[in-house]
């Protein structure tokens, strides 16, 4: 009981009593740190495989990015969606509703992770060929996906889902620590398995096993946190499956909140695959340049993701408890943080693109392509950072169509159409301009929808 009372007290302090700046910092700082460390760990995986100087194994890791990203997509579908439901239920003091959303999100994640693991086990080879693998890379790709998805997919998806749900009740530090633990452990295990366990030529298997084990450790950590805090009345795996109608309604609300986040990841992967396919006509140096630009962009994106994920529960709680002024203050503070980092990222990318790209590779042609691409892509960073904040706000208040519309405008629809138009009418290198142009269209739409929401909220 003491633990439950302590958890409720901290929840009340973060969501209601602390100054807005302090509450926002308590939620987003740990999340931002964890997102940055995860990005660094992803870069480390690629770097370790690159030590072998085997272009086929290096390409295989990059080719597996879309199927690996679906792990995050599925966890967002249930985790982000349920986080909003849980936080809104807490704002209305409906503990039972929050408990039900928690358990349904866990079971939904479990079912989808099992299905996805089986799909990759049975159909992994044709799927990998479909996204660009060939006879030289498919073997490496199959080994990688076998360990991280077929064997490690269930704990990976559940760990990320638990992270979102634990953060939803105000435990941002515990949620972030679990992800940081897995990311740091992964880096050490990469080196351990590559240099001490697996033989030369098995670098892909080494980093795959390291990733799967680190995800398993994060999963176990979150289970311990949940069982230690089960007295809070929300962390529960008990679900009454006889109440079919109530469960379907709750699951529908979870999915409505999670689909925009799922679509952003899925459509971004589709967009990247189309871009890679088009840029391949310029040679491997251009494709490598695009890959480096993505890695540089990931750091700014990590700050934005950390901010929006930490902001969502606060905004949802304030909205349902009708603390609208506090909700807008949360949005303003979050916007200030993410825009500061985005503008800094934009400035550095415009001023020293060559130096940034050279940190990853020394090949002159690749550096030239990467520098040129970076100066174009970085224009979009401040724009999408603001768009993500507003998408998160709409998810927090329980809207479904609006964030879905913005998520598909952000990536995977308009930008792909623009790529084909630019390719047909201009230099191939200019297809990168499709990204900032599509973001501007999404920004205008975002502002219009935001103004409409503000007017309706004032009338309410």
C-alpha positions in Angstrom: 0.0 0.0 0.0 2.8 2.4 0.8 4.3 1.9 -2.7 0.9 2.5 -4.3 0.4 5.7 -2.3 3.9 6.9 -3.2 3.3 6.2 -6.9 0.0 8.1 -6.8 1.7 11.0 -4.9 4.4 11.3 -7.6 1.8 11.0 -10.3 -0.1 13.9 -8.8 3.0 16.0 -8.4 4.1 15.6 -12.0 0.7 15.9 -13.6 -0.9 18.5 -11.4 1.3 20.3 -8.8 4.8 20.9 -10.1 5.5 24.0 -12.3 4.9 23.1 -15.9 8.6 23.5 -16.9 9.7 21.0 -14.1 7.0 18.5 -15.1 7.9 18.7 -18.7 11.6 18.2 -17.9 10.8 15.3 -15.6 9.0 13.5 -18.5 11.0 14.4 -21.5 14.7 14.6 -20.4 15.0 10.9 -19.5 13.1 10.0 -22.7 15.4 12.2 -24.9 18.5 10.7 -23.3 17.2 7.2 -24.0 16.4 8.0 -27.6 19.8 9.5 -28.3 21.5 6.5 -26.7 19.4 4.2 -28.9 20.5 6.1 -32.0 24.1 5.8 -30.9 23.7 2.1 -30.4 22.2 1.7 -33.9 25.1 3.6 -35.3 27.5 1.3 -33.3 25.9 -1.8 -34.8 26.6 -0.5 -38.3 30.1 0.6 -37.3 31.0 -2.8 -35.9 29.9 -4.7 -39.0 31.8 -2.2 -41.1 35.0 -3.2 -39.4 35.0 -6.4 -41.5 35.2 -4.4 -44.7 32.6 -6.7 -46.3 30.2 -4.6 -48.5 27.7 -7.5 -48.6 27.3 -7.8 -44.9 27.3 -4.1 -44.5 24.5 -3.8 -47.1 22.6 -6.6 -45.4 22.3 -4.6 -42.2 21.0 -1.6 -44.0 18.5 -3.7 -46.0 17.1 -5.1 -42.8 16.3 -1.7 -41.4 12.7 -1.6 -42.8 11.7 -5.0 -41.3 13.5 -4.2 -38.0 11.7 -0.9 -37.8 8.4 -2.7 -37.8 9.2 -3.8 -34.2 9.1 -0.1 -33.2 6.0 0.4 -35.4 4.0 -2.4 -33.7 5.1 -1.3 -30.2 4.0 2.3 -31.1 0.6 0.9 -32.3 -0.2 -0.5 -28.9 2.2 1.4 -26.6 1.7 5.0 -27.8 -2.0 4.4 -28.3 -2.5 2.9 -24.9 -0.4 5.6 -23.2 -2.8 8.2 -24.3 -5.8 6.1 -23.1 -4.1 5.5 -19.7 -3.2 9.1 -19.2 -6.7 10.4 -20.1 -8.2 7.8 -17.8 -6.0 9.0 -14.9 -7.0 12.5 -15.6 -10.7 11.4 -15.1 -9.7 9.3 -12.1 -10.9 6.2 -13.9 -8.3 3.7 -12.6 -10.2 0.6 -13.9 -10.2 2.1 -17.5 -6.5 2.7 -17.3 -5.9 -0.8 -16.0 -7.9 -2.3 -18.8 -6.0 -0.3 -21.5 -2.7 -1.5 -20.0 -3.6 -5.1 -20.1 -5.2 -5.0 -23.6 -2.1 -3.2 -25.0 0.2 -5.9 -23.6 -1.9 -8.7 -25.0 -2.2 -6.9 -28.3 1.6 -6.5 -28.5 2.1 -10.1 -27.6 -0.2 -11.4 -30.3 1.2 -9.1 -33.1 4.8 -9.9 -32.1 4.1 -13.7 -32.4 2.4 -13.3 -35.7 5.2 -11.1 -37.1 7.9 -13.5 -35.9 6.1 -16.4 -37.6 5.7 -14.4 -40.8 9.5 -13.7 -41.0 10.2 -17.3 -40.2 8.0 -18.6 -43.0 8.3 -15.8 -45.6 11.5 -14.0 -44.6 13.4 -14.8 -47.8 10.8 -13.5 -50.4 10.2 -10.4 -48.2 13.9 -9.6 -48.1 14.2 -10.0 -51.9 11.2 -7.7 -52.2 12.9 -4.9 -50.3 16.2 -5.1 -52.2 18.2 -8.1 -51.1 20.1 -10.1 -53.7 21.9 -13.4 -53.8 25.0 -11.8 -52.2 23.2 -10.2 -49.3 20.1 -12.4 -48.6 22.1 -15.0 -46.5 23.4 -12.3 -44.2 19.9 -10.7 -44.0 18.2 -13.9 -43.2 20.7 -14.6 -40.3 20.2 -11.1 -39.0 16.4 -11.2 -39.0 16.3 -14.8 -37.6 17.9 -13.6 -34.4 16.4 -10.1 -33.9 12.9 -10.9 -35.2 12.1 -14.6 -35.3 13.8 -15.3 -31.9 13.9 -11.8 -30.4 10.8 -10.1 -31.8 8.4 -10.9 -28.9 10.6 -9.5 -26.1 11.7 -6.5 -28.3 8.1 -5.4 -29.0 6.9 -6.0 -25.5 9.9 -4.1 -24.0 9.1 -1.0 -26.1 5.4 -1.3 -25.3 6.1 -1.5 -21.6 8.3 1.5 -21.9 5.4 3.6 -23.3 3.0 2.3 -20.7 5.3 2.9 -17.7 5.9 6.4 -18.9 2.2 7.0 -19.2 1.8 7.0 -15.4 4.6 9.4 -14.8 7.6 7.0 -14.4 9.6 8.5 -17.2 13.0 7.7 -15.5 12.2 4.0 -15.1 10.9 3.8 -18.6 13.9 5.5 -20.1 16.4 3.5 -18.0 15.1 0.2 -19.4 15.8 1.4 -22.9 19.2 2.9 -22.0 20.1 -0.3 -20.3 19.4 -2.4 -23.4 21.2 0.1 -25.7 24.4 0.3 -23.7 24.5 -3.4 -23.1 24.1 -3.9 -26.9 27.2 -1.9 -27.6 29.3 -4.0 -25.2 27.8 -7.3 -26.5 28.5 -6.3 -30.1 32.2 -6.2 -29.2 32.1 -9.3 -27.0 30.4 -11.5 -29.6 32.3 -10.2 -32.6 35.8 -10.4 -31.1 35.5 -13.2 -28.6 32.7 -15.6 -29.5 32.0 -15.6 -33.2 34.6 -16.4 -35.8 35.6 -14.1 -38.6 32.9 -13.7 -41.3 30.2 -14.0 -38.7 29.9 -10.3 -37.8 26.2 -10.1 -38.8 25.3 -13.0 -36.6 27.3 -11.4 -33.7 25.5 -8.1 -33.7 22.2 -9.8 -34.3 22.6 -12.0 -31.2 23.8 -8.9 -29.2 20.7 -7.0 -30.2 18.3 -9.9 -29.4 19.9 -10.4 -25.9 19.9 -6.7 -25.1 16.2 -6.4 -26.0 15.5 -9.5 -23.8 17.3 -7.8 -20.8 15.2 -4.6 -21.3 12.1 -6.8 -21.4 13.1 -8.5 -18.1 13.9 -5.2 -16.5 10.4 -3.8 -17.4 8.7 -7.0 -16.0 10.5 -6.4 -12.7 9.4 -2.8 -12.6 5.8 -3.7 -13.3 5.6 -6.5 -10.7 7.3 -4.2 -8.1 4.7 -1.5 -8.8 1.6 -3.7 -9.3 0.0 -2.2 -6.2 -0.6 1.1 -8.1 -3.8 -0.5 -9.5 -2.9 0.0 -13.2 -0.1 -2.5 -13.9 -2.0 -5.7 -14.4 -2.1 -8.5 -16.9 -5.5 -9.6 -15.7 -8.2 -9.0 -18.4 -11.8 -10.0 -18.4 -12.2 -11.4 -21.9 -15.9 -12.1 -21.4 -16.6 -8.4 -21.7 -16.2 -8.4 -25.4 -17.9 -5.2 -26.2 -16.0 -3.1 -23.6 -12.7 -4.6 -24.6 -13.4 -3.9 -28.3 -14.2 -0.3 -27.6 -11.1 0.1 -25.5 -8.9 -1.6 -28.1 -10.5 0.6 -30.8 -9.5 3.7 -28.8 -5.9 2.3 -28.3 -5.6 1.6 -32.1 -6.9 5.0 -33.0 -4.3 6.6 -30.9 -1.5 4.3 -32.1 -2.1 4.2 -35.8 -0.6 7.6 -36.6 2.7 6.6 -34.9 2.7 3.2 -36.6 2.0 4.9 -40.0 4.8 7.4 -39.5 7.4 4.6 -39.2 5.9 2.4 -41.9 5.5 5.2 -44.5 8.9 6.6 -43.7 10.4 3.1 -44.5 8.5 3.0 -47.8 9.6 6.5 -48.7 13.3 5.5 -47.9 13.0 2.4 -50.0 11.7 4.4 -53.0 14.5 7.0 -52.5 17.2 4.4 -52.3 15.8 2.8 -55.5 15.9 6.1 -57.4 19.3 7.2 -56.1 20.9 3.9 -57.0 21.1 5.1 -60.6 23.8 7.5 -59.4 25.9 4.7 -57.9 26.6 3.3 -54.5 28.3 6.5 -53.4 25.0 8.4 -53.7 23.2 5.7 -51.8 25.9 5.7 -49.1 25.6 9.5 -48.9 21.9 9.2 -48.3 22.5 6.6 -45.6 24.9 8.9 -43.8 22.5 11.8 -44.0 19.8 9.6 -42.4 22.2 8.8 -39.5 22.9 12.5 -38.9 19.2 13.3 -39.1 18.5 10.6 -36.5 20.0 12.6 -33.7 17.7 15.5 -34.2 14.8 13.1 -34.7 15.7 11.3 -31.4 15.3 14.6 -29.5 12.0 15.2 -31.2 10.7 11.6 -30.5 11.8 11.9 -26.8 10.0 15.2 -26.4 6.7 14.1 -28.0 6.7 10.7 -26.1 7.3 12.5 -22.8 4.8 15.2 -23.6 1.9 13.0 -24.6 0.9 11.7 -21.2 1.1 15.2 -19.6 -1.1 16.7 -22.3 -3.6 13.8 -22.2 -3.9 14.1 -18.4 -4.4 17.9 -18.5 -7.0 17.6 -21.3 -9.3 15.2 -19.6 -8.9 16.9 -16.2 -9.9 20.2 -18.1 -6.6 22.0 -17.1 -6.4 23.5 -20.6 -4.0 26.4 -19.7 -1.6 23.8 -18.2 -2.0 21.7 -21.3 -1.0 24.6 -23.6 1.9 25.4 -21.4 3.1 21.8 -21.7 2.9 22.1 -25.5 4.8 25.4 -25.5 7.6 24.1 -23.3 7.9 21.0 -25.5 7.9 23.0 -28.7 10.6 25.3 -27.3 12.9 22.3 -26.5 12.5 20.5 -29.8 12.7 23.7 -31.9 15.9 24.8 -30.2 17.6 21.5 -31.0 16.1 21.4 -34.5 17.3 24.9 -35.4 20.8 24.1 -34.0 20.8 20.9 -36.1 19.8 22.9 -39.2 22.5 25.5 -38.6 25.3 22.9 -38.2 24.1 21.0 -41.2 24.1 24.1 -43.4 27.4 25.5 -42.1 29.6 22.3 -41.8 28.0 19.5 -43.9 31.3 18.2 -45.2 32.8 17.9 -41.8 29.7 16.1 -40.5 29.6 13.6 -43.4 33.4 13.0 -43.1 32.9 11.6 -39.6 31.4 8.5 -41.2 33.4 8.0 -44.3 36.4 9.5 -46.2 35.5 8.6 -49.8 35.5 12.0 -51.6 32.6 11.3 -53.9 30.4 9.9 -51.1 31.3 13.0 -48.9 30.4 15.2 -51.8 27.0 13.6 -52.3 26.3 13.4 -48.6 27.2 17.1 -48.0 24.9 18.2 -50.8 22.0 16.0 -49.6 22.4 17.0 -46.0 22.0 20.7 -46.8 18.7 19.9 -48.5 17.3 17.4 -46.0 18.2 19.6 -42.9 15.6 22.2 -44.1 12.9 19.8 -43.1 14.1 19.3 -39.5 12.5 22.3 -37.8 9.4 21.8 -39.9 8.7 18.2 -39.0 9.7 18.8 -35.4 6.7 21.2 -35.0 4.4 18.9 -36.9 5.3 16.0 -34.6 4.5 18.1 -31.5 1.0 18.8 -32.9 0.5 15.2 -33.9 1.3 14.2 -30.4 -1.1 16.8 -29.0 -4.0 15.4 -31.2 -3.1 11.9 -30.1 -3.2 13.1 -26.4 -6.7 14.5 -26.7 -8.0 11.3 -28.3 -8.3 12.4 -32.0 -7.6 9.8 -34.6 -8.3 11.1 -38.1 -6.3 14.3 -37.7 -3.0 12.8 -36.6 -3.4 10.1 -39.2 -3.8 12.7 -41.9 -0.7 14.6 -40.8 1.3 11.4 -40.4 0.6 10.4 -44.0 1.3 13.9 -45.3 4.7 13.8 -43.4 6.1 10.8 -45.2 5.2 8.1 -47.7 2.6 9.8 -49.9 3.1 13.3 -51.2 6.9 13.1 -51.0 7.0 9.9 -53.1 4.7 11.6 -55.7 7.1 14.6 -55.8 10.1 12.3 -56.2 8.6 10.8 -59.4 7.7 14.3 -60.7 11.1 15.8 -60.0 12.9 12.7 -61.5 11.0 13.2 -64.7 11.6 16.9 -65.0 15.0 17.6 -63.3 18.4 16.4 -62.3 18.2 13.1 -60.3 20.0 14.7 -57.4 17.1 17.2 -56.9 14.6 14.5 -55.8 15.8 15.2 -52.3 13.8 18.5 -52.5 10.7 16.3 -52.3 11.2 16.0 -48.5 11.2 19.7 -47.5 8.5 20.6 -50.0 6.2 17.9 -48.7 6.9 19.0 -45.1 5.9 22.6 -46.0 2.5 21.2 -47.2 2.1 19.2 -44.1 3.0 22.3 -42.0 0.3 24.4 -43.6 -2.2 21.6 -43.0 -1.0 21.3 -39.4 -1.5 25.0 -38.7 -5.0 25.0 -40.2 -6.1 22.0 -38.1 -4.5 23.4 -35.0 -6.3 26.7 -35.4 -9.6 24.8 -35.8 -8.9 22.8 -32.7 -8.0 25.9 -30.6 -11.3 27.6 -31.7 -13.4 24.5 -30.8 -11.7 24.2 -27.5 -12.3 27.9 -26.6 -16.0 27.5 -27.5 -16.1 24.3 -25.4 
